[in-house]
Amino acid sequence: MHEQHGVVSGAQLRAFGHTRHDLAANVEAGRWQQVLPRTYATFTGELSRAAKLQAALLYGGGHATLSHRTAAEEWGMLPISDGPIEITVPYNSSAISQLPFTKVHRSRALRHTALAMNPPRTRRTDTIIDLAVAEDTGQEALNTVVDLVSKHAVSVPDMLACVECRPPRRHRTAIAHGLELVRRGLMSALEVEYLDRVERAHGFPDGDRQSPLVVDGKTLWEDVTYDGAGIALTVRLDGRASHSMAGVAFRDRRRDNAAELAGRSRLVYGWHDVHGDPCGVAREVAAVLRRFGWQEGRRGRECFCRLEPAVPLTSPLH
């Protein structure tokens, strides 16, 4: 009982000698509470997260496992939310979603994707694929793959093996593209947006991704540099809350100073800039590229905006 956090199934109670009348009497008296069909909490009051997870798994049956967002939360990939507990059950299971408490998925490959942990959950690789497949669009699926694989040190070869073993039923091309981008060094959805909507759409030289830079004895990684094209420009894509931490902010300032001393130009953009005004970002990047001798060409042009010089951020003093 302790291992199940006070949550039991009707079958378990009957195995211990409780009758249907016992169940009904304890629920009616307020000593127990019914959480889901055939699933009970032997206490009153709010259920802990552990108890909620156990209740969903007991409802799903002996082979049920945490999956999708709930599995990602248990792996530490996503913050814990107030949404339904997501489980996957064998394809022939009778369990159905009981919203808002639990959402039930079905799989014929559950024996290959589940890990016998406490609580049981889908493997990291399968969890990421499940989340990507559940996205509404291919672009969202791609962003999910890039963000989760890169930020949580999931091996790209392991992801590719998972895709080969269990081909996604939706967004297959987008998922494969996302894994290729991670293999090439992209670390976030913001970097994907910059690559597609700024760099490629406006025919810029190919930037180098995640170039190392040593500051105060620590190796940091620049998001995009153009040294490979002979241009001393660094583009930083600041979409991480950690940049506001005192130690990281200090290293960023030291990194800025190191770039200045080395004669490097640097531009910094966030999600609002790149997603909301990619052409505005492109105009600023183009202005710096031209300063180093880059000449606009037609290669890769998907955007037909004019790359006129960027408007100065501040007016000149008179």
Buried (B, 14 or more C-beta within 10 A) or exposed (E): EEEBBBBBBBEBBEEEEBEEEBBEEBBEEEEBBBBBEBBBBBBEEEBEEBBBBBBBBBBBBEBBBBBBBBBBBBBEBBEEEEEBBBBBBBEEBEBEEBEEBBBBBEBEEBEEBBEEEEBBBBBBBBBBBBBBBBBEEBBBBBBBBBBBBBEBEBEBEEBBEBBEEBEBEEBBEBBBBBBBBBEEBBBBBBBBBBBBBBBBBBBBBBBBBBBEBEBEEEEBEBBBBBBEBEBBBBBBBBBBEEBEEEEBEEBBEBBBEBBEEEEBBBBBBBBEBBBEBBBBBBBBBBBBBBEEEBEEEEEBBEBEEEBEEBEEEEEEEE
